[in-house]
Amino acid sequence: MATNPIGKGTKTIGINMDKKMADELEARASKMHISKSKYCKIILQNWIDSGNKLSLSE
C-alpha cells in the first residue's frame, strides 16, 4: 500500500474541470508563487470557513 507523501491524516483527491477554469487556477497560483494544489486548498478552506452553502441546480 502506498503512503501519502504529506503524511498521516491526509487524503488525496482529484478533480476534472473545464480547461479554461484550470488555466485560470494555474495562472493565479503562479502569480502567488505557490502550487495549484496549495492555491485550491486556500480557496476551498476560505469557502468552508465562510459557512456559505453551495447552491447546486441542474
Stockholm file with secondary structure:
# STOCKHOLM 1.0

chainA/1-58         MATNPIGKGTKTIGINMDKKMADELEARASKMHISKSKYCKIILQNWIDSGNKLSLSE
#=GR chainA/1-58 SS CCCCTTCTTCCCCCCCCCHHHHHHHHHHHHHTTSCHHHHHHHHHHHHHHHTCCCCCCC
#=GC SS_cons        CCCCTTCTTCCCCCCCCCHHHHHHHHHHHHHTTSCHHHHHHHHHHHHHHHTCCCCCCC
//
